Amino acid sequence: MRIGPLIHSVVSIVLLYSAIPLAAQVHYDGNESPWGRQADSGPDAQVPGWFYNLGVTGLRAQLVEEEPRALLIRHVFEGSPASGKVEPGDMIVGAGGQMFREPHRNGYGESVFGADGPISEMATVLEECQSINSKGQLSLTLKRDGKINEVVLDVGTKYGTFSTTYPAGCPKSERILEQLLDFLVKHQDEHGSFGDPVHNTFAPLALLASGEAKYLPAVELNVRYHSRETRTKDNRFEDLLNWTYMSAAIVMSEYYLATGEQWVLPELQEVHDFLAKSQYLRMSQINPKAKVSHPDSYPKGPKESHGGWGHNPGFEGYGPIAMLTGQGALAYSLMHRCGIKVNREKHEAAYNFLKRGTGQNGYVWYGDQVGGPPEGWADMGRTGAAGIANFLSPYPEPVYRERSLSHARVIGEHPQSFPDTHGSPPMGMAYAALAANVDPDSFRKLMDDNRWWFTMAHCTDGSFYYQPNRDNAGYGSDARMTASSVVAFIFAIPRHSLVITGKSIDQSR
């Protein structure tokens, strides 16, 4: 296989998972985080910072300490429903004829997860006004130069409102998905890549999950891209290799299971062989520099961090992490279904890594140790990856399904952190949704609690926007591609067209 460079160097920022700081998303200490980050190209380059997208209005807003029941407008897109009616510097203090009631409390931690306050209150009104009965008229209460006035935006009824079962049985979800799938194909490059490993996981999976034959050429082109970018031996350690190989394993496996294309198998075997060698199983795999650079993380014995994957092969830096190990266990499960011989001892080592890092409530912490109180929880991406990996275990013992249900249920019990996952929030959203899908009640709770996010992240051009988060990572010129690929994937889950979304192995080709 030929080795090619990763398309976006930003992946080193997006995927750098570090220890979890208890820092609020909305910072008032003068460091301008996350608001000061800007895109240097793309549709958001004209926006002077990383602000909340207010749905299809064309508005971007910042949360400020001095006005906790208001949204400070920082940008208005030309030609949008808000253009000519709302100006940068305006404060939105109400919607739908009602003043905002609750102060914003967005941040990172159990007490502040979620969008309570102006964001969620406006999201409710914005979606309701898009119904046919409301005729797409959005009333906003503005404060400008100390004066209060009302404006009405025509946001239209093109999309309508989400059904109570969305994204299943939902015309709005179907319209959004159709647009997003076309958006993804349009942004695929000539070599088959959609961008970084997040895009190259969920864009092709979304297209394949659609079940529509017209998207198969784009998926095949991406699978061939993956096959060129991977091989049994690979020394590009600066590129965070394991992320690339996990993506390749999952996408190539699902493509083979859907199509039966025999040429994929030898390529997939090479991916398996690399991952089998990059899994941390022996202390001889430790990079000596780790003892100097990360002395507190250096393994104290052969079982510490055993069975996990970190950013690169073996042990370096702070070592293996649960987010990658969950994906590794999932990759083994899928490759096993493709007929690739997977060493069960290595597979069990990955599952045991995840087990050691799981709290009593099913929440998966950062590494292979429980990092908080028994019932503690935070962002759910790691829990999602572990959940779907356990659910698809190829082994007969019931313990794997039991673990997967535990992971699914804790996601459903605490859906507030869904869009604020560590490292790459959109990637975490995809895995959390996958694991929750194992338990229908948990999936319903997750989607219902985050209806505001799907309403507010929706842009006027039909794409989706990467909303601000406490990690301040991954926002840039391709941020809409990141969010759009993940939303398309989530909205395609109910079609059950992939093994990871509920298609049985007997249904696979």
N, C-alpha and C positions, 0 to 999 in steps of 0.2 A: 504494500500500500504506500502511496505517496503521502508525505507529510506536508501539510500546508499550514500557514500561520492562522491563528485565531483572528476572526474578523474584527473584533472590538477589544482593545486593551482594557476597556472599562470593566471587563469581567473580573479583573483583579480587585476592583473596588466592590462590585456587586456581590461577589461571593466570599469576601473575607469575613468569615464568621469569627467573632471574638467573644470573650467572656461578656456576659450580659450586664451592662451598667444600668442602675436604676435611675436613669435620666429622663426627665419629662420631654415629651415631644415638643411642647410649646415652651421655648426658652425665653427667659426675661433677663438673662445675665449679660446681654450686650454682644453675644457672639454671633447673632444673626442666623442661628441654626433653627429650623432648616431653611428659613426664608431667603437667605443670601445666595443659595446655589442657583446657577443659571445654565440653560442649554446653549451651546455655542452654534447649533444649527438645528434645522428641522422646524416644525410648526410652532414650537414653543420658544424659539430663540428671541422672539420679539418681546417676550414677557420678562420683566426685570427681576424675577426670582422664582423660587419654587413655592407656589401658593396653591390653595385649594381651588380645584375646578368646580364651578357651581352648575354642573350639568350642561344641558343644551342651551343655556342662556348666553354663553360666550363670555362669562365673567370669571375672573380669578380673584380670590380673596385671601386675606391674612387674618389670623386671630391675634388680637392685641390685648395686653393686660389691662389697659385703661378702659376698654370697652368690652367687657366679657359677655355682654348680650348683644353683640353686633358683629358684622363682618365688614372689615375694611377692604374696599375694592382697590386692587392694585393694577388691574389691567382689564380692558374691554376689547374683544376681538372685533375688528372692522367687519361690517356686514352681518354680524350676529344679531339675534333678537334684542340684545341690550344696547347695541350700537346707537348712539345719538340720544339715548335716554338715561343711561347711567355713566358716570364719569369716574376715573381714578381719583381716589380721595373721598368718594362718597362712603357713607356708612349705611349698610342695610341693617335696619333695626327691627324689621318685621316682614311677614309675608302672608298673603291671603287675608289681609285685613286685620291681622293680629300681631301685636308686638311679640318679639321673642321672649320667652318666659324664663328659660334656664340659662345660667352662665355656662360657657364652654369649659370643659375639663379634659380635653384631649391630652393624652400623655402616655407614658409607659409605666405600667404597674396595675395591679388588680383593681385599685380604687379609681383609676382614671382611664382605663381602656374604654373604647367606644367613642361615639360622636355626640353624646348628649349636649344639648344646647342649640345654638343657631344653625349649625350644620345639619343636624338631624331634623330640626323643626322645618327648615327650609326645604329639605329633601322631600318631606311628606307633602308639603304644599305643591312643590314643583311636579311631583309625579301625578298628584290628583288633578292638577289643572290640565294635564295632557289627555284627559279622558274626553270623549266626544261630547259629553254633557257640559263640560266646562269650556269647551271650544278653544282650548290651548291658550287661555288668557291668564298670565301670571301677574298678580298684583304684588308690588314690593313697596315697603315703607322705607324711605331714604331720609338720612340726615345729611344735609349739605349746608355748609356755612352756618351751622347752628339752627337751621330751620328744617322742619319735618314736612315732607311732601310725599305723595303717592305717584307711582308710575306703573303702567301696565305693559308687560312684554308679551308679544305674540310668539309663543314657543311652539305652537301648532299641535296637532293631534296625530302626526305621522306615526309615532311609536305607540301611543296609547299608554296604558298602565299595565304593570305586571299582574299576572293572575295569582291566585292564592297558592298555586302549585308550581310557580315558576322555579326553574326554567323549563320544567316539563309542562306540556299542555298550555303553553303561553304564547299567543301570537306575537306579543312584543319581544319576547326572548328569541323567537324564530326570526323575526325581522332583523334584530341586532346580530344574531349569529350569521345570517346570510351576508350581511355587510362586512362583518369581521373576517369571514373566510376569504372573501374577495380581496379585502385589505391585505391579508397575509400573503396571498399569492402575488399581489402587486409588488410587495416589498421583498420578495425572495430574489437573491442575486443570481447571476447566470451560472454560478458554480453549484447552486443548490442550497446555500446557507441562508438562514433568516437573520443571522447576527451572532449573538453570543450564545453560550450553552443554555441559558434560560429560553431564548427564542427557539433554539434548535431542538429543544425538548418539546415545548408545548405548542408551537406553531404546527409542526407536522402531525403531532398527535391530535390536535383539534381538527385538522383537515381529514385525517383518517377516521376520526371519531364521528365525523359528519355522516359517514356511510355513503357519500355521494361519489360515484365513479369519476366525475369530471375533475376531482381534486387528486386522483391517484398519480398522475404524472408529476405534480409538484412534490408529492410525498416521496415518490421514487427518486426524484432528483436530489432530495435532501438525504435519503438513505445512502445514495451513492456518494454524496459529500461526506457523510459520516464514515463510510468505508475508506475513503481516501485519507481522511484525517486521523485514522487510528491504525495501530499495528501492534504486534506482540511486544516489541521493545521500543521504548520511546523515552528520550532523555530531555524533553523540553520542560524541565521542572519549574521554570519561571512562569509557565502558563497555567498553573493549577490544573494539572492534567486529569486528575480523577473526575473533576466535574465534566470534562469533555467525554470521557469514556463512559461515565454513568449515563449521560444523555444518549450516547450512541447505542449502548446496550438496550435501553428501554425502547427507543424509537425503532431500531432495527428488529428487535424481537416482535414488537406489535405488528410491524409491516410484514414480517414473515408469517406470523400467525393469521394475518388477514388475507394474504395473497398466495402463500406457499411457494414463493419465488426461491428456487434452489440456490441461485447464485449468492444469496444472502448468507447462507450457513457458514461457508469458510471465512467470510468476512466477520461474522459474528463470533466465530471460534477465536479469532485473533483478539477481539475485544475481551472475550472471556479470559483468555490467557494473560492479557495484561492486568486485568482486575484481580485475578487470582494471585499474581505476583506482587501487586501493589498493596494488597491487604496486609495490615500489620499483624504479624503472628509470632515473630521472634525478635529478641532484643538486638540481634545482630543487624536488624534493619534500621536501627536508630542512627540518624545523622549525628555525628559527634558534635556538630555545632549547636545542637539543641541543648546540650548541657550548659552551654555558656549563654545562649540567647534566651532560653526559657527554662531556667533551673528548677522552678517550682512545678513545671509540667513534666520534667524528666521522669520516666517510669521507675518506680522503686522496686519493681519485680516483674517477672515474665507475664503475669496475668493482668497487670494494669494496662488499660487501653487495648488489651488483646482482642483481636478480631475486627477491629474497626478500620475505617479509611479516613485519612486526612486529605488536605488539598493535593498532595503529591504522594508518590509511593513511599511505603514504610512509615517512619516516624520522623517528623521534623517540626520545628516550632512548638506549638502547644499540642501537637499530635492529633490523633483521630477524633472525629466529632460525630454526634448522633445524626445530624442532617445528611451527611454523606453516607454514613453506615446504613441508614434506612434505605437510601437509594441503592446501595450496594446489595443489600439483602433482596430488594425488589428485583434488581437486575439478575441476580442468580436465579430467582424464582421464574422469571420470564424466559431466561435462556434455557432453563431446565425444560420448560414446556415446548421449546423449539427443538428439543432433542440433543442439546449440548450437554455433555456429561459434566455435572457440577459435583464437586467434592462435598459430601454432606457435612463432614467435620468442619470445613471452612465456612460453610453456610451457617451451621449451628453457632460457630464462633461469632459471627455477625449478629445473629439473633440474641446471643447471650450478652453481647456488648449493649444492645438496646435494652435488654431486660435489666441490666445493672443500673442503667440510667433512668429507669422508669419509677415514678412515685407510686404510692399506694392507690392513687386515683386514676392512674393510667397516663399521667402527663410525663412526657419525655424531656429530660433536662439536656444540658449542652453536651456533656460527654458520657462516660460510662459510670458516673456516680450521681446520686440524687443530690441536687444542689440547693434544696430549700426544705421547708416543712412538708410533711407527708401529703398534705392536701393542697400544696402550693401549685401555682400554674402561672403561665405567662403566654408568650406567643406559641402558636400551635403548629408551625411548619414541620418541626422535627417529629412531633407526635403524629402528624399526618403521614410522613414518610414511613415511620415505623408501623403505623396502622395498616397501610395498604400492603407493606411487605409481609406482615404476619398473615393478613387475610389470604394472600396468594401463595402462602407456603405450600410446597408440593408434598409435604409430609403428612401422614394420616393422623398424628396425634392431635387431640382436640385443643391442646393448650394454645396453639397458634390462633385459632379463631377466637378463643377466649380473650387473648391479648388484644386482638384487633377490635373486638367489641368494646373493651375497656378504653382503648385509644379513641375510638369513635365517640363514645359517650362523654368523655371529658371534653372533647371538642364541642359537642352539643350543649354541654352544661355551661361552658364558658366561651360563647361565640364572639365576645366583644373584641378580642385581640386579633380577629381574622385578618384585617388588612394591615396589621402592624407587626409583622413577623420579622425576626432577626435576619440581618444580612440582605436578602432579596425578598421583600415582602410579597411581591406577586408570585414568586416561586412557592413561598410558604402557603399562600392562599390556595394554589392548585393542589398541593399535597394534602392540606387540611380538608378541602372539599372531597378529594378522593377517599380519604379515610372515613369521613363522616358519611359518605355514600354507602358504606358497609351497613349502617344502621339508619333506616329511613327517617326515624324520628329525629335523630341527631342532625341529619342533613337538612331536614325541614327547619329546625331551630337555627342552624347556621345561616341559611339563606334568608329566613325571615328577619333575623336580627341585623343583617347586613344589607338589607334592601336599600338603605340610605346610600351605601357606598356605590352600588351599581347605578343608582339614579344620578349621583353627583359626579361620578367618574366618566360619564358618557359625554362625549364632546359633540359639537355641532356638525362635525364632518363624519360622524358615525364611529370614529375610533374611540378608544378608552385611554384614560389618563392615569398616570402613576401619581396618586395623591401623596402629599407630604407624610412622612413618618419619622419616628424618633431616631432611626438608624442613619438617616441622611446619606444613603448609599444608592447608587444606580440611577439617579436622575440625570438626564442629559438628552442628547439629540435623538436617541432611540427609545426614550422612556415610553412613548405611546405604543411602540412595537411590543415592549415588554408587557404592558398592561393588556393590550389588545389580544395577544396570543394566549394569555392566561384566561381572560374572560371568555374567549371563544372556546377554549378547552372546557371550562367549567359549564358553560351553557350547552355543550355537546354531551356531557356526562349522561343525561337521561336517555340518550339514544342507545346506550349499552352496546356500542359497536366495537369496543376494545375489551381485551381481557381485564385491564385495570379498571374499566368502568362498568363491569358486570357481565360481559359476554363469556359464556362458559367455554371451556376448552373444546367441548364437543361441537360447539357452533363454529369454532375457528376452522379455517380451511386446513 
